[in-house]
Amino acid sequence: MSLMNVGRLLLLAAIWGASFLFIRIAVPSLGPSLLMSGRVLFAALFLSVIALLLHKELHWRQNWLHYLKLGFINSALPFLLFAYAATVLTASLLSVLNATAPIWGALIGILFFRQPLSFAVVAGLILGVCGVAILVGFDPVLLKSGALLAVAAAASAACCYGIATHYTRRAKAVEPFANAQGSMWGAVLVLLPLTLLPGPAIELSMQVALAVLVLGVVCTGVAYLLYFKLVQEVGATPALTVTFLIPVFGVLWGALFLHEQVGWHTAVGALTVLTGTALVTGFRPQQLWRKSC
């Protein structure tokens, strides 16, 4: 992998890891639905500007239902669930639970699509469950009210990404950039009704406004562009490395900026989850370098 692509990979992991930091900052003031509505709206607007500059078309008439489905399962619902979980859980814990998405994808493939069940996959699923148990079971956050429901919400969000993976593999072929932009507009439409519901008083400060803007433009819009560029340059499997790096940055940002405590259970649990993820995806570090040669 070239130095430029290594830089892109690290930058993408840092950005996606930071998304949980910004969610934690903004969700107490805005609530999950308003926060994530702002996130997908800013992302959709940013990607639309890029689409105009690159002369990209969405072909709404043919693909509107696909964008709506993808926007719901890959953005609107998991974003909402993570935002709800962030009202209780730390950014560190959220980032590691997010890394279980490939494990959920493997489990869904086995249960519903008759994908082969190998020893490596079984071992990966077991390690994934053990890793989450270590993370959650020894974390003082469980003493908080609603913590178990928040963990279930974050795990369900990761499961949504697993479902979305299988959906995109079986859906009509649509250009990746169009999928990104179209699904963001689909997510906007899905979340719009929730913003009209009565809720608590909004406490909008400059810090919260910036957090929403960064979440939408950088952590979603720019991150999509970086990811698709990586897939184009090095291939889908090497780009998967970002899954293993996001928790590193998620834990780092949480400790640095939110002063979250990182105990032994965080390191052991994260390592166990990521080992399980590597097993179920069949990912090996040497694949990264072979692709680059």
C-alpha positions as CSV (number, residue, x, y, z in Angstrom):
1,M,0.0,0.0,0.0
2,S,1.4,3.4,-0.9
3,L,2.1,6.0,1.8
4,M,-0.8,8.1,0.4
5,N,-3.3,5.2,0.9
6,V,-1.9,4.4,4.4
7,G,-2.6,8.1,5.2
8,R,-6.1,7.8,3.8
9,L,-6.8,4.7,5.8
10,L,-5.6,6.2,9.1
11,L,-7.5,9.4,8.4
12,L,-10.7,7.5,7.7
13,A,-10.3,5.5,10.9
14,A,-9.6,8.6,12.9
15,I,-12.7,10.3,11.4
16,W,-15.1,7.4,12.0
17,G,-13.7,6.9,15.4
18,A,-14.3,10.5,16.2
19,S,-18.0,10.3,15.2
20,F,-18.8,8.7,18.6
21,L,-17.1,11.6,20.3
22,F,-19.2,14.1,18.5
23,I,-22.4,12.1,19.1
24,R,-21.6,12.1,22.9
25,I,-21.1,15.8,22.8
26,A,-24.3,16.7,21.0
27,V,-26.9,14.1,22.0
28,P,-27.6,15.5,25.5
29,S,-28.7,18.8,24.0
30,L,-30.5,17.7,20.8
31,G,-31.7,14.2,21.5
32,P,-31.1,11.2,19.1
33,S,-33.6,12.0,16.4
34,L,-32.8,15.7,15.9
35,L,-29.1,15.1,16.1
36,M,-29.1,12.4,13.4
37,S,-31.5,14.3,11.2
38,G,-29.0,17.1,11.2
39,R,-26.2,14.6,10.5
40,V,-27.8,13.0,7.4
41,L,-29.0,16.4,6.1
42,F,-25.6,18.0,6.2
43,A,-24.1,14.8,4.7
44,A,-26.7,14.8,1.9
45,L,-26.1,18.4,1.1
46,F,-22.3,18.0,1.1
47,L,-22.4,15.0,-1.2
48,S,-24.9,16.8,-3.5
49,V,-22.4,19.6,-4.0
50,I,-19.7,17.0,-4.7
51,A,-22.0,15.3,-7.2
52,L,-22.6,18.6,-9.0
53,L,-18.9,19.2,-9.3
54,L,-18.2,15.7,-10.5
55,H,-21.3,15.6,-12.7
56,K,-22.7,12.5,-10.9
57,E,-26.3,11.6,-11.4
58,L,-28.6,9.7,-8.9
59,H,-31.3,8.5,-11.4
60,W,-34.0,9.0,-8.8
61,R,-36.8,7.7,-11.0
62,Q,-35.2,4.2,-11.3
63,N,-33.6,4.0,-7.8
64,W,-35.7,6.0,-5.3
65,L,-37.0,2.9,-3.5
66,H,-33.5,1.4,-3.3
67,Y,-32.1,4.6,-1.8
68,L,-35.0,4.7,0.7
69,K,-34.4,1.2,1.8
70,L,-30.6,1.6,2.0
71,G,-31.0,5.0,3.8
72,F,-33.2,3.4,6.4
73,I,-31.1,0.3,7.2
74,N,-27.6,1.6,6.7
75,S,-28.0,5.2,8.1
76,A,-31.2,6.3,9.7
77,L,-31.9,3.3,12.0
78,P,-28.3,2.6,13.1
79,F,-27.5,6.3,13.5
80,L,-30.6,6.6,15.8
81,L,-29.7,3.5,17.8
82,F,-26.1,4.7,18.3
83,A,-27.3,8.1,19.3
84,Y,-29.7,6.6,21.9
85,A,-27.0,4.4,23.2
86,A,-24.7,7.4,23.5
87,T,-26.9,8.9,26.1
88,V,-25.6,6.3,28.5
89,L,-22.5,4.5,27.0
90,T,-19.0,5.9,26.5
91,A,-17.6,6.7,23.1
92,S,-15.0,4.0,23.7
93,L,-17.6,1.3,24.2
94,L,-19.6,2.5,21.3
95,S,-16.7,2.3,18.9
96,V,-15.9,-1.3,19.9
97,L,-19.5,-2.4,19.6
98,N,-19.6,-0.8,16.2
99,A,-16.7,-3.2,15.2
100,T,-19.0,-6.2,15.6
101,A,-20.9,-5.3,12.4
102,P,-19.0,-8.0,10.3
103,I,-19.8,-10.6,13.0
104,W,-23.5,-9.8,12.7
105,G,-23.1,-10.0,8.9
106,A,-21.6,-13.5,9.2
107,L,-24.4,-14.6,11.5
108,I,-27.1,-13.3,9.3
109,G,-25.5,-15.0,6.3
110,I,-25.4,-18.3,8.1
111,L,-29.0,-18.1,9.4
112,F,-30.8,-16.7,6.4
113,F,-28.6,-17.2,3.3
114,R,-27.1,-20.6,3.9
115,Q,-23.5,-19.4,3.9
116,P,-21.0,-22.1,4.9
117,L,-20.2,-22.5,8.5
118,S,-16.4,-23.0,9.0
119,F,-14.4,-23.5,12.1
120,A,-12.9,-20.0,11.7
121,V,-16.4,-18.5,11.5
122,V,-17.6,-20.4,14.6
123,A,-14.5,-19.4,16.5
124,G,-15.0,-15.7,15.4
125,L,-18.6,-15.7,16.5
126,I,-17.7,-17.1,19.9
127,L,-14.8,-14.6,20.4
128,G,-17.1,-11.8,19.4
129,V,-19.7,-12.7,22.0
130,C,-16.9,-13.2,24.6
131,G,-15.3,-9.8,23.7
132,V,-18.6,-8.0,24.2
133,A,-19.2,-9.8,27.5
134,I,-15.8,-8.7,28.7
135,L,-16.3,-5.1,27.6
136,V,-19.8,-4.8,29.1
137,G,-19.5,-7.1,32.1
138,F,-16.6,-5.3,33.7
139,D,-17.5,-1.7,32.7
140,P,-18.9,0.5,35.5
141,V,-21.3,2.0,33.0
142,L,-23.6,-1.0,33.6
143,L,-24.4,0.5,37.0
144,K,-26.2,3.4,35.2
145,S,-29.9,3.3,34.7
146,G,-30.8,2.0,31.2
147,A,-27.3,0.7,30.4
148,L,-28.4,-2.7,29.3
149,L,-31.0,-1.2,26.9
150,A,-28.3,1.1,25.6
151,V,-25.9,-1.8,24.9
152,A,-28.7,-3.6,23.1
153,A,-29.3,-0.5,21.0
154,A,-25.6,-0.2,20.0
155,A,-25.4,-3.9,19.2
156,S,-28.6,-3.6,17.1
157,A,-27.1,-0.7,15.3
158,A,-24.1,-2.8,14.4
159,C,-26.5,-5.6,13.3
160,C,-28.1,-3.1,10.9
161,Y,-24.8,-2.6,9.1
162,G,-24.6,-6.4,8.8
163,I,-28.1,-6.5,7.3
164,A,-27.2,-3.6,4.9
165,T,-24.1,-5.5,3.7
166,H,-26.3,-8.4,2.6
167,Y,-28.9,-6.1,1.1
168,T,-26.4,-4.2,-1.1
169,R,-25.0,-7.5,-2.3
170,R,-28.4,-8.6,-3.6
171,A,-29.9,-5.2,-4.6
172,K,-29.6,-3.7,-8.1
173,A,-26.2,-2.6,-9.1
174,V,-25.8,1.1,-8.3
175,E,-22.6,3.2,-8.5
176,P,-21.1,3.5,-5.0
177,F,-21.1,7.3,-4.9
178,A,-24.7,7.3,-6.0
179,N,-25.5,4.8,-3.2
180,A,-23.8,7.1,-0.7
181,Q,-25.6,10.3,-1.8
182,G,-28.9,8.6,-2.5
183,S,-29.0,6.7,0.8
184,M,-28.3,10.0,2.7
185,W,-31.3,11.6,1.1
186,G,-33.3,8.5,1.8
187,A,-32.3,8.7,5.5
188,V,-33.3,12.4,5.6
189,L,-36.8,11.4,4.4
190,V,-37.0,8.6,7.0
191,L,-35.9,10.8,9.9
192,L,-37.9,13.9,8.9
193,P,-41.2,12.8,10.6
194,L,-39.3,12.2,13.9
195,T,-38.1,15.8,14.0
196,L,-41.8,16.9,14.0
197,L,-42.6,15.0,17.2
198,P,-42.7,17.0,20.5
199,G,-39.6,16.6,22.6
200,P,-37.5,18.2,25.3
201,A,-36.3,21.8,24.9
202,I,-33.3,22.2,22.6
203,E,-30.1,23.6,24.1
204,L,-28.1,24.7,21.1
205,S,-24.7,26.0,21.7
206,M,-21.8,26.7,19.3
207,Q,-20.1,23.5,20.5
208,V,-23.2,21.4,19.8
209,A,-23.8,23.1,16.4
210,L,-20.2,22.4,15.3
211,A,-20.5,18.8,16.5
212,V,-23.5,18.3,14.2
213,L,-21.8,20.0,11.3
214,V,-18.7,17.9,11.7
215,L,-20.7,14.7,12.1
216,G,-22.5,15.4,8.8
217,V,-19.9,16.9,6.6
218,V,-16.7,15.2,7.9
219,C,-17.7,12.0,9.7
220,T,-20.2,11.1,7.0
221,G,-19.7,13.0,3.7
222,V,-15.9,13.2,3.6
223,A,-15.6,9.7,5.2
224,Y,-17.6,8.2,2.4
225,L,-15.4,9.9,-0.2
226,L,-12.3,8.6,1.5
227,Y,-13.7,5.1,1.8
228,F,-14.7,4.8,-1.8
229,K,-11.3,6.2,-2.9
230,L,-9.6,3.5,-0.8
231,V,-11.8,0.8,-2.3
232,Q,-10.9,2.0,-5.8
233,E,-7.1,2.2,-5.0
234,V,-6.5,-0.9,-3.0
235,G,-9.6,-3.0,-3.2
236,A,-12.5,-3.8,-0.8
237,T,-10.6,-6.3,1.5
238,P,-7.6,-4.1,2.3
239,A,-10.1,-1.2,2.9
240,L,-11.7,-3.4,5.5
241,T,-8.7,-2.7,7.7
242,V,-10.5,0.5,8.8
243,T,-12.9,-1.8,10.8
244,F,-10.0,-2.8,13.0
245,L,-8.6,0.8,13.4
246,I,-11.9,2.6,14.3
247,P,-12.0,1.3,17.9
248,V,-8.3,2.4,18.4
249,F,-9.2,6.0,17.6
250,G,-12.6,5.8,19.3
251,V,-11.0,4.8,22.6
252,L,-8.2,7.4,22.1
253,W,-10.6,10.3,21.4
254,G,-12.8,9.3,24.3
255,A,-9.9,9.2,26.7
256,L,-8.3,12.5,25.4
257,F,-11.4,14.7,25.0
258,L,-14.1,13.2,27.3
259,H,-11.7,11.9,29.9
260,E,-13.2,8.4,29.7
261,Q,-11.5,5.7,31.8
262,V,-9.8,3.0,29.8
263,G,-9.5,-0.2,31.9
264,W,-8.0,-3.5,31.3
265,H,-11.4,-4.8,30.2
266,T,-11.5,-2.2,27.4
267,A,-8.2,-3.4,25.9
268,V,-8.9,-7.1,26.4
269,G,-12.5,-6.9,25.2
270,A,-11.6,-4.8,22.1
271,L,-8.8,-7.2,21.1
272,T,-11.1,-10.2,21.5
273,V,-13.9,-8.6,19.4
274,L,-11.4,-7.6,16.7
275,T,-9.9,-11.0,16.6
276,G,-13.4,-12.5,16.2
277,T,-14.1,-10.0,13.4
278,A,-10.9,-11.0,11.6
279,L,-11.9,-14.6,11.8
280,V,-15.4,-14.3,10.5
281,T,-14.4,-12.0,7.6
282,G,-11.4,-14.1,6.7
283,F,-9.2,-11.0,6.8
284,R,-5.4,-11.5,7.1
285,P,-3.0,-8.5,7.4
286,Q,-0.8,-9.9,4.6
287,Q,-3.8,-9.4,2.2
288,L,-3.2,-5.7,2.6
289,W,0.3,-5.9,1.4
290,R,-0.1,-8.4,-1.4
291,K,-2.8,-6.2,-2.9
292,S,-0.3,-3.3,-2.9
293,C,2.6,-5.2,-4.6
